[in-house]
Amino acid sequence: LQRGGNDQCPCGSGMKFKKCCGTRQFQLRRGPRGIIP
């Protein structure tokens, strides 16, 4: 599922995806299966 940067973040924070879970730093922190080790 692709999300646009201006869509609401699915984590429930109420923030835009690009300012929350869509940031490069967050994506690097996640493991290959989306689980933070």
CNS distance restraints for C-alpha pairs under 8 A (distance, minus, plus):
assign (resid   3 and name CA) (resid   7 and name CA) 6.49 0.50 0.50
assign (resid   3 and name CA) (resid  17 and name CA) 7.47 0.50 0.50
assign (resid   4 and name CA) (resid  17 and name CA) 7.31 0.50 0.50
assign (resid   4 and name CA) (resid  18 and name CA) 7.81 0.50 0.50
assign (resid   5 and name CA) (resid  16 and name CA) 6.73 0.50 0.50
assign (resid   5 and name CA) (resid  17 and name CA) 5.33 0.50 0.50
assign (resid   5 and name CA) (resid  18 and name CA) 4.47 0.50 0.50
assign (resid   5 and name CA) (resid  19 and name CA) 7.96 0.50 0.50
assign (resid   5 and name CA) (resid  22 and name CA) 7.19 0.50 0.50
assign (resid   6 and name CA) (resid  16 and name CA) 5.43 0.50 0.50
assign (resid   6 and name CA) (resid  17 and name CA) 6.22 0.50 0.50
assign (resid   6 and name CA) (resid  18 and name CA) 6.54 0.50 0.50
assign (resid   7 and name CA) (resid  16 and name CA) 5.68 0.50 0.50
assign (resid   7 and name CA) (resid  17 and name CA) 5.73 0.50 0.50
assign (resid   8 and name CA) (resid  14 and name CA) 6.29 0.50 0.50
assign (resid   8 and name CA) (resid  15 and name CA) 5.95 0.50 0.50
assign (resid   8 and name CA) (resid  16 and name CA) 4.61 0.50 0.50
assign (resid   8 and name CA) (resid  17 and name CA) 5.44 0.50 0.50
assign (resid   9 and name CA) (resid  13 and name CA) 6.68 0.50 0.50
assign (resid   9 and name CA) (resid  14 and name CA) 6.47 0.50 0.50
assign (resid   9 and name CA) (resid  15 and name CA) 5.89 0.50 0.50
assign (resid   9 and name CA) (resid  16 and name CA) 5.39 0.50 0.50
assign (resid   9 and name CA) (resid  17 and name CA) 4.16 0.50 0.50
assign (resid   9 and name CA) (resid  18 and name CA) 7.95 0.50 0.50
assign (resid   9 and name CA) (resid  20 and name CA) 6.71 0.50 0.50
assign (resid   9 and name CA) (resid  21 and name CA) 6.77 0.50 0.50
assign (resid   9 and name CA) (resid  22 and name CA) 7.99 0.50 0.50
assign (resid  10 and name CA) (resid  17 and name CA) 7.54 0.50 0.50
assign (resid  11 and name CA) (resid  21 and name CA) 7.57 0.50 0.50
assign (resid  13 and name CA) (resid  20 and name CA) 7.93 0.50 0.50
assign (resid  15 and name CA) (resid  19 and name CA) 6.66 0.50 0.50
assign (resid  15 and name CA) (resid  20 and name CA) 6.30 0.50 0.50
assign (resid  16 and name CA) (resid  20 and name CA) 6.33 0.50 0.50
assign (resid  17 and name CA) (resid  21 and name CA) 5.75 0.50 0.50
assign (resid  17 and name CA) (resid  22 and name CA) 5.10 0.50 0.50
assign (resid  17 and name CA) (resid  23 and name CA) 7.87 0.50 0.50
assign (resid  18 and name CA) (resid  22 and name CA) 4.48 0.50 0.50
assign (resid  18 and name CA) (resid  23 and name CA) 5.70 0.50 0.50
assign (resid  19 and name CA) (resid  23 and name CA) 6.15 0.50 0.50
assign (resid  20 and name CA) (resid  26 and name CA) 7.94 0.50 0.50
assign (resid  21 and name CA) (resid  26 and name CA) 5.91 0.50 0.50
assign (resid  21 and name CA) (resid  27 and name CA) 7.23 0.50 0.50
assign (resid  22 and name CA) (resid  26 and name CA) 6.94 0.50 0.50
assign (resid  22 and name CA) (resid  27 and name CA) 6.96 0.50 0.50
assign (resid  23 and name CA) (resid  27 and name CA) 6.45 0.50 0.50
assign (resid  24 and name CA) (resid  28 and name CA) 6.24 0.50 0.50
assign (resid  25 and name CA) (resid  29 and name CA) 6.36 0.50 0.50
assign (resid  26 and name CA) (resid  30 and name CA) 6.56 0.50 0.50
assign (resid  29 and name CA) (resid  36 and name CA) 6.60 0.50 0.50
assign (resid  30 and name CA) (resid  34 and name CA) 5.33 0.50 0.50
assign (resid  30 and name CA) (resid  35 and name CA) 5.64 0.50 0.50
assign (resid  30 and name CA) (resid  36 and name CA) 4.72 0.50 0.50
assign (resid  30 and name CA) (resid  37 and name CA) 7.42 0.50 0.50
assign (resid  31 and name CA) (resid  35 and name CA) 5.19 0.50 0.50
assign (resid  31 and name CA) (resid  36 and name CA) 5.49 0.50 0.50
assign (resid  31 and name CA) (resid  37 and name CA) 6.53 0.50 0.50
